[in-house]
């Protein structure tokens, strides 16, 4: 579904942030990406959905070489990839329900009312549907961000530190939603520094843990 072949990425003249990254996200797999702050986790996620293009190497989305994709091709392909950003970007003048529906409305696609209602119920935000984003708690914002990411029924979910600013109880609830998506056949990739979250996931689902260190990607040991 997503394949990185000897990918590297550099910011300007500061040297390579990532080097020789080879990764395959198979259908229905569940991955964690960990590593110290500044190691390049967010950059690697952006490479996976072509918000960034590699300095060297190739990224393939659904078997298509990213270098051969037009901007429109990339936009269409991203509709099958749901992204939960670390900073939970919302339009504060729109309601929670309207924000969740944005992936459909911006592409001029109809928003099935029942689907939106069911999605709000699934993430536990039915009572907050008419509120504005600033009125939500941190955990509610994260669940709203996840709901928006899956509004288009994507095959891949990519989440960048989705539990970074919420308490442990809410972290487990959000993890439960991601595990449920994986059991529905979705591919899940989560960047996190929270080893306790990884351990909790490993008790529920087959999980592959990847670590970025010194610009390289390795498979983490079983001690996590």
N, C-alpha and C positions, 0 to 999 in steps of 0.2 A: 504494500500500500504506500508506504514511504520508505525510500532507500537512500542512504547517503553513502557515497563511494569515494573514499580517500579525500574527504572534504576538509578544507582548511579555511580559516577566516582571520583576517587581519584588519585592525582599525588604523588606518593611516600608516605612519612610519614607526609605530610603537612595537613592532614585532607581532608575531602570530599569536592570537588569543587561543585558537583551536587548530590542531594539526592532525592529519591522517585519521579523521573520524570516519569509521565505517559502521553503519547501523541499518538494521532492517526491522521495521515495525510490521509484524505479520497480522493478518486479520484476527480479531478477537484476543489479541495479547494485551497484557497489563504490565507496564513498565514504570519504574521510578527512576528519576535522574537526580543524583545528589552530588555534593561537592561543596567546597568552601565558598563563601561570598566572593564574587568577582572572578570565579573560575570559568564562567562562560555558559552557565545553564540557560539563562534567558536567550542568549545569542543562539545557542544550539536549537532551542525551540523555534525561534524565528526562522532559522534555516530550514526546519522541517516543513513549514508551511509557506516558505518563499516570501516572507516579509523581508528577509535578507537573502542575498544571493552569495554563494561561497566565493572566496577569492580563488581557491583552487578546488578541483574535484567536481563531482556531479551530484545533484539531488534529483531523484525520480519520484514523481507523484503518480500513483496508479499506473506505473510502467512508462510514463512519459518523461523524457529528459527536460528538466526545468529550463535549460538554456534554449530549448526550441519552443517554449510556450510564450505566447503573446501576453500582454497585460490582461486582456479579456479572458484568455485561457486560464490564467492563474486565478482570476476572480471567480470564474465558474467552478474551478476545482476546489477553491476554498469553501464553497457552499457545502461540501461534504466533510469539512474539518471544522469542528467546534472548538473555539479557543476561549479559555478563561484567563484573562489577564490578571497580573498581580495587583494592579491598582484599580480593578473593577470600574472601568470607565462607563459612565452613564450620562445621559442628557437630563440634567436636573429639572428642566421645565416639563418633561414628560412623566407620566405616571409609571409605576413599576410595570404594569401590564403592557403599556406602550413601549417601554424600553425592551422588554423581553421579546416583543413582536417585531422589533426593528430589523432583524436579519431578513424577514419576509417583506416588510413594507418598503425598505430601501431598494429591493429588487423588483418592486411592483408586483409581488405575488400576493394572492389572497391570504388573509389570516383567519383560519378556521376557528370560530369562537369556542367550540367545544374542546378543540385541541389545546387552545390557550388556557382555558379553564382547568383542564386536566393537568396541564403542566404546572400551573400555579399551585394546584392541590398537591401534586407530587413533591414539590420542594417546600411545602408548608407555608406558602405565601398567599393563600386565597384571600385572607382578611386584609392583606396589605396591597392588593391589586391597584387600588386607586390612590395610594400614597405616592409622594415624590421621593426620589432616591435619598435626599438628605435626611428624611425621616426614619430611615432604616438603620438597624443596628449593624455592626460589622458582619455578624453571621448571616443576617438577612440579605445583606448586599452580596455576599459570596454565593448564597443560594440563588439569588436573582441572576447573578452572572452565569452560573451553571445553567439555569433554565434558558437564558438567552442563547447560550452556546449550543444547546440541543434543540432549539426551536425548529431548525431546518432538518432534523433527523439525520445528523451527520454520522458517518461511519467511524470517524476518529475524533477523540476528545483529547485536547492538549491543555493542560492546566499548569500555570506558573505560580508556585507557592500559594495554592488556594486556601491553605489554613494558616498562613503566616501571621494574620492579625486577629485570630479568633481563639476562644478558649478551647480546652481539650474536649469538652462535651460536644460542642458544636463541630469541632474538627472530626469527631467520630461520625456525627450525623452526615456531614458532607462526604466523608469517605464512604459511608454506606450507600449514598446515592451513586457515587462513581463505580463502586463494586457492582451495584445493580445494573448500571449501564453496560459494564463489561459482560455480565451474565446474559445480557440481551444480544451479545455479539459485537459490541463496540470495542474498538481498539482504544486503550487509554494510556497516555503518557503524562506523568506528573513530575514536575520539578519541585523538590523540597529539600530542606535541611533537617527536617524533623524525623529522626530515626525512630522515635516511638510510633509515629504514624505508619512508617514502613513496616514495623513489626506487627502492628495491628492489622494491616492489610494482608500480610503473609499468612495470618491465621484464617483468612477468609477466601483468598483467591490465589491462584498460581501467579507469582510475581517475579519479574526479572528486575534486578536492581543494578543500575549503571552508575558509575562514578566518573566525574571529570576531575582530573588532577594534572597539573602542569601542562594543560592544553590537550591532554590525551583522554580518550574514553576507554574505560576498562569495566569488566564485570566485577561487581562488588562481591566480597566473600560471604560465606554463610553465617558469619558472626553477627551480622546486622540484626 
